[in-house]
Each structure stands twice: as C-alpha cells, then as structure tokens.
C-alpha cells in the first residue's frame, strides 16, 4: 500500500530506500537548502522518481543557507578532506536539518492522506549527526505521531545498518550507483577526497560493487 512519503536527497542511501520500499512510497520530497551539492543530488532524486513513476516535489529552504552555519553552506573550499569521522566532519553538520525536514514531511503526509514518513539515516552517521541517531528517530516518531490527527509514524529502516550494508541491498536490487551523488563539494565530478567520497568508495568496495563513479583525482 502506497501510504508513505520519503525524504529523498539523491544520495546512495535514500535512492536505495526509494527502490527498496517503492511499493509503499506514494511521493518523495527533496529539500534545497543551499548546500554545495544540492543541485547535483536533487537531479538524481528527480531522475529516479521519474523512472519509478513516483511523484516528486522539491521544497526550497533558502533561509538555512542565509542563517545557519555549516561548511556545507559555505563553498567547496570549506569542506574537509580525509576520513568520515566525527572530528573531521563536524563542520558539515547543518543544525537540526533532519528535524526541519521531517516536520515539513509530516505536514505533507497529513495533507496528502499518508500515514508514514521514511528517512534513510544509517549507523555510520550516528557519531557525526545528532539528528540521525536512534534516540532522535524515536523522539521525532513520538512528536509527529502526537502532533498529527492520524498519528503519522516515522520509519527509518536503515538506522542500524552501515553504508556498506545499504550498498549490498542496492546491489541485490540492481541500482546503478553512478546515478547517485555523495560528494559534499558539489563539483562537476566527485572530488574523491572529502569524507563522503571516501565513505562512498569504502561502502562500494565492501559491497563488492565495481566503483564506476567519476572522481577528479
């Protein structure tokens, strides 16, 4: 039954979830909040929704770039290179980003007669992003359920999986990960050096997927 709305960035994780749960997804929503890589990601979000015939909307959140502080909003030169870990990637946190997006998704769900919100956070995000952690998912699930007449629920099925686990799911489904975007710098090609590029390479390698991503390096 198609009774869910998916927050779809266009990255590996949310695209995998789109295909994994396509039979339950009535619509997908992407948010353009002014990050370096939003345009690159959202193009893939749109592409995959068109392939699957799933309605897709894009909501601008320009105020976040204007008022929030994060290296994701400050240009490619501000993105740290190196490992995907808490110390190195802390500057990429966009404060309460998922909370804002989930609140809007809850309103969209109730307005469209849907019962569930889906998001594709995963275990590798827990140390970096507070709004990806299991405690946050549980709290937001309670909030959106309490705050809606139809008791909408938040489903985050990848919360305890690694990115490699997600890539393995995608391999079984047959997802072409060349049609996803990870790089936080948002250039013409993946930089191959920032934390998200390094994480992408490692996940594809562990999943046994030939990495055909175009890297600058």
C-alpha positions as CSV (number, residue, x, y, z in Angstrom):
1,X,0.0,0.0,0.0
2,X,1.4,3.4,-1.0
3,X,1.0,5.3,2.2
4,X,4.4,6.8,2.8
5,X,6.4,9.9,1.9
6,X,10.2,9.6,1.5
7,X,12.7,12.3,2.2
8,X,14.9,11.8,-0.9
9,X,18.3,13.5,-1.2
10,X,19.6,11.7,-4.3
11,X,22.4,10.1,-2.4
12,X,23.2,6.4,-2.2
13,X,21.2,5.8,1.0
14,X,17.9,7.5,0.1
15,X,18.0,6.2,-3.5
16,X,18.4,2.7,-2.2
17,X,15.5,3.2,0.2
18,X,13.4,4.6,-2.7
19,X,13.9,1.3,-4.7
20,X,13.8,-0.9,-1.6
21,X,10.4,0.4,-0.5
22,X,9.0,1.7,-3.8
23,X,5.7,-0.3,-3.3
24,X,4.9,1.7,-0.2
25,X,6.0,5.2,-1.4
26,X,3.3,7.5,-2.6
27,X,5.6,10.5,-3.0
28,X,9.1,11.7,-2.4
29,X,10.3,15.1,-1.3
30,X,13.7,16.8,-1.7
31,X,14.8,19.9,0.1
32,X,17.0,22.5,-1.5
33,X,18.7,24.3,1.5
34,X,21.6,25.8,-0.4
35,X,24.3,23.2,0.2
36,X,27.2,22.9,-2.2
37,X,25.9,19.6,-3.6
38,X,22.1,20.1,-3.5
39,X,21.8,20.6,-7.3
40,X,23.8,17.5,-8.0
41,X,21.9,15.4,-5.6
42,X,18.4,16.6,-6.5
43,X,18.9,15.9,-10.2
44,X,19.4,12.2,-9.3
45,X,16.4,12.3,-7.0
46,X,14.2,13.6,-9.8
47,X,15.7,11.0,-12.3
48,X,14.9,8.0,-10.1
49,X,11.4,9.2,-9.2
50,X,10.7,9.6,-12.9
51,X,12.0,6.1,-13.6
52,X,9.6,4.6,-10.9
53,X,6.7,6.9,-11.6
54,X,6.7,8.3,-8.1
55,X,5.6,11.9,-7.7
56,X,8.5,14.1,-6.6
57,X,8.5,17.6,-5.2
58,X,11.3,20.0,-4.3
59,X,10.9,22.4,-1.4
60,X,13.3,25.4,-1.1
61,X,14.7,26.2,2.3
62,X,16.8,29.2,1.4
63,X,16.7,30.5,5.0
64,X,19.0,27.8,6.1
65,X,21.9,29.0,3.9
66,X,21.2,32.5,5.0
67,X,21.1,32.0,8.7
68,X,22.6,28.6,9.6
69,X,26.3,27.9,10.0
70,X,27.9,24.8,8.3
71,X,30.7,24.2,5.8
72,X,28.1,22.5,3.6
73,X,26.7,26.0,3.1
74,X,30.0,27.9,2.7
75,X,31.5,26.7,-0.5
76,X,33.5,23.7,-1.7
77,X,36.8,25.0,-0.2
78,X,35.4,24.7,3.3
79,X,34.7,21.0,3.1
80,X,37.2,19.0,5.0
81,X,39.1,16.2,3.2
82,X,40.0,12.9,4.8
83,X,38.2,10.3,6.8
84,X,34.5,10.3,7.5
85,X,34.6,10.6,11.3
86,X,33.3,13.0,14.0
87,X,36.4,15.0,14.5
88,X,37.0,15.6,10.8
89,X,33.4,16.1,9.6
90,X,31.9,18.1,12.5
91,X,31.9,21.3,10.4
92,X,29.5,19.7,7.9
93,X,26.7,19.5,10.4
94,X,23.7,21.6,9.4
95,X,22.0,22.2,12.8
96,X,18.7,20.2,13.2
97,X,18.4,19.8,9.4
98,X,16.6,16.5,9.6
99,X,14.3,17.8,12.3
100,X,13.2,20.7,10.0
101,X,12.8,18.4,7.0
102,X,10.8,15.8,9.0
103,X,8.5,18.4,10.4
104,X,7.7,19.6,6.8
105,X,7.3,16.0,5.7
106,X,4.8,15.4,8.5
107,X,2.7,18.3,7.3
108,X,2.9,17.0,3.7
109,X,2.0,13.5,4.8
110,X,-1.1,14.6,6.7
111,X,-2.1,17.0,3.9
112,X,-1.9,14.1,1.4
113,X,-3.6,11.4,3.4
114,X,-0.4,9.5,4.1
115,X,0.4,7.6,7.3
116,X,4.2,7.3,7.3
117,X,7.4,9.3,6.7
118,X,10.6,7.5,5.6
119,X,14.2,8.6,6.0
120,X,17.5,6.9,5.1
121,X,19.8,7.7,8.0
122,X,22.3,4.9,8.8
123,X,24.6,3.7,11.5
124,X,27.7,5.5,10.1
125,X,26.0,8.8,10.7
126,X,25.4,8.4,14.5
127,X,28.7,9.8,15.7
128,X,28.6,12.8,13.3
129,X,25.0,14.0,13.1
130,X,22.8,14.2,16.2
131,X,19.6,14.2,14.1
132,X,20.5,10.8,12.6
133,X,20.8,8.9,15.9
134,X,18.3,6.3,17.1
135,X,17.2,8.5,20.1
136,X,16.4,11.3,17.7
137,X,14.4,9.0,15.4
138,X,12.4,7.7,18.4
139,X,11.8,11.2,19.7
140,X,10.7,12.5,16.3
141,X,8.4,9.5,15.8
142,X,6.7,10.4,19.0
143,X,6.5,14.0,18.1
144,X,4.9,13.5,14.6
145,X,2.6,10.9,15.9
146,X,1.4,13.1,18.8
147,X,1.3,16.2,16.6
148,X,-0.9,14.8,13.8
149,X,-4.6,13.7,13.8
150,X,-3.8,10.4,12.1
151,X,-0.8,9.6,14.3
152,X,1.8,9.6,11.5
153,X,4.8,7.4,12.1
154,X,8.5,7.9,11.2
155,X,10.2,4.8,9.6
156,X,13.9,4.8,9.4
157,X,14.8,1.2,8.5
158,X,18.5,1.8,7.9
159,X,19.2,3.3,11.3
160,X,21.3,0.4,12.5
161,X,22.9,-0.5,9.1
162,X,26.2,0.5,7.8
163,X,26.6,2.2,4.4
164,X,28.1,-1.0,3.1
165,X,25.0,-2.9,4.2
166,X,22.9,-0.4,2.3
167,X,25.1,-0.8,-0.8
168,X,24.7,-4.6,-0.6
169,X,20.9,-4.1,-0.6
170,X,21.3,-1.9,-3.7
171,X,23.5,-4.5,-5.4
172,X,20.7,-7.0,-5.0
173,X,18.1,-4.6,-6.3
174,X,20.4,-3.7,-9.2
175,X,20.8,0.0,-8.5
176,X,23.3,1.9,-10.7
177,X,25.1,4.0,-8.1
178,X,26.7,6.1,-10.8
179,X,23.3,7.8,-10.7
180,X,23.7,9.0,-7.2
181,X,25.7,11.8,-5.6
182,X,27.8,11.8,-2.4
183,X,30.5,14.5,-2.7
184,X,30.0,17.4,-0.3
185,X,32.0,19.7,-2.6
186,X,29.4,19.5,-5.4
187,X,31.7,19.9,-8.3
188,X,31.4,18.5,-11.8
189,X,32.8,15.2,-10.6
190,X,33.1,13.6,-7.1
191,X,36.3,15.0,-5.6
192,X,37.4,11.6,-4.3
193,X,39.0,13.2,-1.2
194,X,36.3,14.5,1.1
195,X,34.8,12.3,3.9
196,X,31.7,11.4,2.0
197,X,33.7,10.4,-1.1
198,X,36.0,8.2,1.0
199,X,32.9,6.7,2.7
200,X,31.3,6.0,-0.7
201,X,34.4,4.3,-2.0
202,X,34.7,2.1,1.1
203,X,31.0,1.1,1.0
204,X,31.0,0.1,-2.6
205,X,34.3,-1.8,-2.2
206,X,32.9,-3.7,0.8
207,X,29.7,-4.5,-1.1
208,X,31.7,-5.9,-4.0
209,X,30.4,-3.3,-6.4
210,X,32.7,-2.1,-9.2
211,X,33.0,1.6,-8.5
212,X,32.4,3.5,-11.8
213,X,32.0,6.8,-10.1
214,X,33.9,9.6,-11.9
215,X,36.4,11.1,-9.5
216,X,38.5,14.2,-10.0
217,X,41.6,12.5,-8.5
